[in-house]
Amino acid sequence: MNSLINLDDLTFKEKIKNENELVIINFSAEWCGPCKIMNPILEAVSREENIKIFRVNVDDSPNLACEFGVDNIPVTIFLRSGNKVYQADGLKSKEELREKLYELK
């Protein structure tokens, strides 16, 4: 994997319904400082760990943010077969994300 895949209210179900493996969804916004810091971390994890990471802009997709109960950003949610298995609120380091990935795999 080499980049984050953008999702919105329209593409979410189509992209996620076919995912049976563990995937990550990151909820963020363009204006969010911690989100900007986290983007290269997520890109590195996606590349190094060969995992799909999806990004949802909460300003463009408020319904999706509401559906997942996202009220602060960034929020990183781990899904398996479309079901939430873990949620990490706030800025996370590459090591923290990797640790959780290894635990959930």
Helices and strands as residue ranges (DSSP letters): E 5-7, H 12-16, E 22-28, H 33-49, E 53-57, H 62-67, E 75-80, E 83-89, H 94-104
